Amino acid sequence: MVETHVAAILDAPTASVSPTEARALCEQMARTHYENFTVTSWLVPRSMRSHVAALYAYCRTVDDIGDEAPGDRIELLNQYEAELERAFTGTPGHPVLVALQETIRRFDLPREPFARLIEANRIDQRVCRYANYEDLLRYCVHSANPVGRLFLMLFGYRDEERFALSDATCTALQLTNFWQDIGRDRNAGRVYLPQDELAAFGVADEDLDADRASVELRRLVCFEVDRTRRLFSEGSRLIDSVRGRLRVDLSLFTRGGLAILDAIERQGHDTLVRRPTLGRSEKVGLLVSSLLSSRWRRKL
């Protein structure tokens, strides 16, 4: 899939794809790419599925370029940003941007959140460590928070109060992914645990390269997990402020993130020994509990 993305970027000036074909590609990406939850399930109204898929495909493609594309990733990101600009001002060639252009126009979406996601991946090419938690939060402003804001805009919400709650949830989801992937990120040359906190808990680089987490690293991850849970709690107030099936989607993502944190805790806060994930039965259980939630039923 990554090679397809890169080829499409390089071929953008001469590429020819119909909006229907572009939407089909985005929907296929949303159905088949690994995630904790399928983003275009039946919970999303049918009329919205192609737009949610286009947004997802854009985010997924940007991340795949930044994480896995061969060659000069900065240049590829620059090319993708030029395609983004054409989606707002002209005729894009990349199929994901062809599909996204319709969504941008229909919902009057701003350019800045999309550009922030590209910048987050540029940051990943330049920065492999973060001095403190505040620096990590600033990264999340680019890497995670724009997704939640764009998602809310698709459903007609544009107020700063809901945006702030969404930011808390999206930052918590991003941090959860970091604590879930400490070993994987280290192998890729990235450390998202803040440097001052590594030092404060007595965690050395050698601890991050081990097959199992040291006592010091476990304590630090426990600290991070507890702090991330508080962010989820703060952001959960967003669920009560929206209508219809969107309540279930937001509940599901929050519960899913918390379930990953619970999985991290169950394995002793050691994510070097294995990457904690959710099994199918756990996902189904979260979905059912979200559907049966009294606060979702109350505001349908």
C-alpha positions as CSV (number, residue, x, y, z in Angstrom):
1,M,0.0,0.0,0.0
2,V,2.8,2.4,0.8
3,E,4.4,1.9,-2.6
4,T,1.1,2.7,-4.2
5,H,0.8,5.9,-2.3
6,V,4.3,7.0,-3.3
7,A,3.8,6.1,-6.9
8,A,0.6,8.1,-7.0
9,I,2.4,11.1,-5.6
10,L,5.1,10.9,-8.1
11,D,2.6,10.4,-11.0
12,A,0.2,13.1,-9.8
13,P,0.8,15.6,-12.7
14,T,-0.3,13.0,-15.2
15,A,-2.6,10.8,-13.1
16,S,-6.2,10.4,-14.2
17,V,-8.7,9.0,-11.7
18,S,-12.4,9.7,-11.5
19,P,-14.0,10.8,-8.2
20,T,-15.8,7.5,-8.1
21,E,-12.6,5.5,-8.4
22,A,-10.9,7.8,-5.8
23,R,-13.7,7.3,-3.3
24,A,-13.6,3.6,-3.8
25,L,-9.8,3.6,-3.1
26,C,-10.3,5.6,0.1
27,E,-13.1,3.3,1.3
28,Q,-10.9,0.2,0.6
29,M,-8.1,1.8,2.7
30,A,-10.5,2.5,5.6
31,R,-11.8,-1.1,5.5
32,T,-8.5,-2.9,5.2
33,H,-5.8,-1.0,7.0
34,Y,-5.0,-2.2,10.5
35,E,-6.5,-0.2,13.3
36,N,-7.9,-0.8,16.7
37,F,-11.4,-0.1,15.2
38,T,-12.8,0.1,11.7
39,V,-13.5,3.7,11.0
40,T,-16.3,3.3,8.5
41,S,-18.5,0.9,10.3
42,W,-22.3,0.9,10.1
43,L,-22.2,3.4,13.0
44,V,-21.3,6.1,10.5
45,P,-24.4,7.2,8.5
46,R,-24.2,5.9,5.0
47,S,-24.2,9.4,3.6
48,M,-21.1,10.2,5.6
49,R,-19.0,7.1,5.0
50,S,-17.2,8.2,1.9
51,H,-16.3,11.5,3.5
52,V,-15.0,9.8,6.7
53,A,-13.1,7.4,4.5
54,A,-11.5,10.2,2.5
55,L,-10.4,11.9,5.7
56,Y,-9.0,8.6,7.1
57,A,-7.2,7.9,3.8
58,Y,-5.6,11.3,3.8
59,C,-4.3,10.8,7.4
60,R,-3.2,7.3,6.7
61,T,-1.3,8.2,3.6
62,V,0.5,11.1,5.3
63,D,1.6,8.9,8.1
64,D,2.7,6.1,5.8
65,I,4.8,8.5,3.8
66,G,6.4,9.8,7.0
67,D,6.9,6.4,8.6
68,E,7.7,4.0,5.7
69,A,8.2,5.6,2.3
70,P,11.6,4.9,0.7
71,G,13.7,7.8,-0.4
72,D,13.5,11.5,0.6
73,R,10.5,11.6,2.8
74,I,10.6,15.4,3.3
75,E,10.4,15.9,-0.5
76,L,7.6,13.4,-0.7
77,L,5.7,15.2,2.0
78,N,6.4,18.5,0.2
79,Q,4.9,17.0,-3.0
80,Y,1.9,15.8,-1.0
81,E,1.4,19.2,0.4
82,A,1.4,20.7,-3.1
83,E,-1.3,18.2,-3.9
84,L,-3.2,19.4,-0.8
85,E,-2.9,22.9,-2.1
86,R,-4.4,21.8,-5.5
87,A,-7.3,20.2,-3.6
88,F,-8.2,23.7,-2.4
89,T,-7.3,25.8,-5.4
90,G,-7.2,23.6,-8.5
91,T,-7.2,20.0,-9.7
92,P,-5.3,17.4,-7.6
93,G,-3.9,14.3,-9.2
94,H,-3.4,12.0,-6.2
95,P,-6.5,9.8,-5.8
96,V,-6.8,10.5,-2.1
97,L,-6.9,14.2,-2.7
98,V,-9.3,13.8,-5.6
99,A,-11.7,12.2,-3.1
100,L,-10.9,14.6,-0.4
101,Q,-11.6,17.6,-2.6
102,E,-15.3,16.8,-2.7
103,T,-15.3,16.5,1.1
104,I,-13.4,19.8,1.6
105,R,-15.9,21.6,-0.6
106,R,-19.0,20.1,0.8
107,F,-18.1,20.7,4.4
108,D,-16.1,23.9,3.9
109,L,-13.1,22.4,5.7
110,P,-10.1,24.6,6.3
111,R,-6.6,23.9,5.0
112,E,-4.7,24.3,8.3
113,P,-5.6,21.0,10.0
114,F,-4.6,19.1,6.9
115,A,-1.3,21.0,6.7
116,R,-0.6,20.4,10.4
117,L,-0.7,16.6,9.8
118,I,1.9,16.9,7.1
119,E,4.1,19.1,9.4
120,A,3.9,16.4,12.1
121,N,5.5,14.0,9.7
122,R,8.1,16.5,8.8
123,I,8.9,16.8,12.5
124,D,9.3,13.1,12.7
125,Q,12.1,13.3,10.1
126,R,13.9,15.9,12.1
127,V,13.1,15.1,15.8
128,C,13.6,11.7,17.4
129,R,13.4,12.8,21.1
130,Y,11.4,15.3,23.1
131,A,12.9,17.2,26.0
132,N,9.8,17.3,28.1
133,Y,6.1,16.6,28.2
134,E,5.2,20.1,27.0
135,D,7.2,19.5,23.8
136,L,5.4,16.2,23.3
137,L,2.0,18.0,23.7
138,R,3.1,20.5,21.1
139,Y,3.8,17.7,18.7
140,C,0.3,16.3,19.3
141,V,-1.1,19.6,18.3
142,H,0.1,18.7,14.8
143,S,0.0,14.9,14.8
144,A,-3.3,14.1,16.6
145,N,-5.6,17.0,17.4
146,P,-6.3,18.1,13.8
147,V,-8.0,14.7,13.1
148,G,-10.5,15.1,15.9
149,R,-11.3,18.7,14.8
150,L,-11.8,17.7,11.2
151,F,-14.0,14.8,12.3
152,L,-16.2,17.1,14.4
153,M,-16.5,19.5,11.4
154,L,-17.9,16.8,9.2
155,F,-20.7,16.4,11.7
156,G,-21.4,20.1,12.0
157,Y,-19.5,21.1,15.2
158,R,-17.1,24.0,15.0
159,D,-17.0,25.6,18.5
160,E,-13.9,26.0,20.5
161,E,-15.3,24.3,23.6
162,R,-15.9,21.0,21.7
163,F,-12.5,21.4,19.9
164,A,-10.7,21.6,23.3
165,L,-12.4,18.5,24.5
166,S,-11.6,16.7,21.3
167,D,-8.0,17.8,21.6
168,A,-7.8,16.1,25.0
169,T,-9.1,12.9,23.6
170,C,-6.9,12.9,20.5
171,T,-3.8,13.8,22.5
172,A,-4.7,10.9,24.9
173,L,-5.1,8.5,21.9
174,Q,-1.7,9.6,20.5
175,L,0.0,9.2,23.8
176,T,-1.6,5.8,24.3
177,N,-0.1,4.8,20.9
178,F,3.3,6.0,22.1
179,W,3.2,4.0,25.3
180,Q,1.9,1.0,23.3
181,D,4.8,1.2,20.9
182,I,7.8,2.0,22.9
183,G,9.8,-0.9,21.5
184,R,8.7,-0.4,17.9
185,D,9.4,3.3,18.0
186,R,12.8,2.7,19.5
187,N,13.6,0.3,16.7
188,A,12.6,3.1,14.3
189,G,15.0,5.5,16.1
190,R,12.3,7.5,17.9
191,V,11.8,7.9,21.7
192,Y,8.6,9.7,22.7
193,L,9.1,9.3,26.4
194,P,10.2,12.8,27.5
195,Q,13.9,13.0,28.2
196,D,13.5,14.8,31.5
197,E,11.2,12.1,32.8
198,L,13.5,9.3,31.6
199,A,16.2,10.9,33.7
200,A,13.9,11.5,36.7
201,F,12.9,7.8,36.8
202,G,16.4,6.6,36.2
203,V,15.7,5.1,32.8
204,A,18.8,4.7,30.5
205,D,19.0,4.1,26.8
206,E,20.0,0.6,27.5
207,D,16.7,0.0,29.2
208,L,14.8,0.9,26.0
209,D,16.9,-1.6,24.0
210,A,16.2,-4.5,26.3
211,D,13.9,-7.4,25.7
212,R,12.0,-6.7,28.9
213,A,11.3,-3.4,30.7
214,S,13.3,-2.6,33.8
215,V,11.7,-1.7,37.0
216,E,12.5,2.0,36.4
217,L,10.9,1.9,32.9
218,R,7.8,0.2,34.3
219,R,7.4,2.9,36.8
220,L,7.7,5.6,34.2
221,V,5.2,3.9,31.9
222,C,2.8,3.6,34.9
223,F,3.2,7.3,35.5
224,E,2.5,8.0,31.8
225,V,-0.5,5.7,31.7
226,D,-2.1,7.4,34.7
227,R,-1.6,10.8,33.2
228,T,-3.1,9.7,29.9
229,R,-6.2,8.3,31.7
230,R,-6.8,11.7,33.1
231,L,-6.7,13.2,29.6
232,F,-9.3,10.7,28.5
233,S,-11.5,11.6,31.5
234,E,-11.2,15.3,30.5
235,G,-12.1,14.7,26.9
236,S,-15.0,12.3,27.7
237,R,-17.2,15.3,28.3
238,L,-17.4,15.7,24.6
239,I,-19.5,12.5,24.3
240,D,-22.4,14.2,26.1
241,S,-22.3,17.2,23.9
242,V,-23.0,15.6,20.5
243,R,-26.0,13.9,19.0
244,G,-26.9,10.5,17.5
245,R,-24.4,7.9,16.3
246,L,-21.5,10.2,16.7
247,R,-21.9,9.6,20.5
248,V,-21.2,5.9,19.9
249,D,-18.1,6.6,17.8
250,L,-16.6,9.0,20.3
251,S,-17.4,6.6,23.2
252,L,-15.9,3.7,21.3
253,F,-12.6,5.5,20.6
254,T,-12.3,6.7,24.2
255,R,-13.1,3.2,25.6
256,G,-10.8,1.7,23.1
257,G,-7.9,3.9,24.2
258,L,-8.6,3.2,27.9
259,A,-8.7,-0.5,27.1
260,I,-5.2,-0.3,25.6
261,L,-4.1,1.5,28.8
262,D,-5.7,-1.3,30.8
263,A,-3.8,-3.9,28.6
264,I,-0.5,-2.1,29.3
265,E,-1.2,-2.2,33.0
266,R,-2.2,-5.9,32.9
267,Q,1.2,-6.8,31.4
268,G,3.0,-4.9,34.2
269,H,3.6,-1.7,32.2
270,D,6.1,-3.6,30.0
271,T,5.5,-2.9,26.3
272,L,8.9,-4.1,25.3
273,V,8.1,-7.8,25.9
274,R,5.1,-7.5,23.5
275,R,2.8,-4.8,22.0
276,P,-0.5,-4.8,23.8
277,T,-3.5,-4.9,21.4
278,L,-7.3,-5.6,21.6
279,G,-8.6,-8.9,20.5
280,R,-11.8,-9.3,18.4
281,S,-13.9,-10.2,21.5
282,E,-12.7,-7.2,23.4
283,K,-13.6,-4.9,20.4
284,V,-17.0,-6.4,20.2
285,G,-17.5,-6.0,24.0
286,L,-16.5,-2.3,23.8
287,L,-18.9,-1.8,20.9
288,V,-21.8,-3.4,22.7
289,S,-21.1,-1.5,25.9
290,S,-21.0,1.8,23.9
291,L,-24.3,0.9,22.2
292,L,-26.0,0.2,25.5
293,S,-24.6,3.2,27.3
294,S,-27.5,5.0,28.9
295,R,-26.0,8.4,28.1
296,W,-26.0,7.5,24.3
297,R,-29.6,6.3,24.4
298,R,-30.7,9.4,26.3
299,K,-29.8,11.8,23.5
300,L,-30.6,10.0,20.3
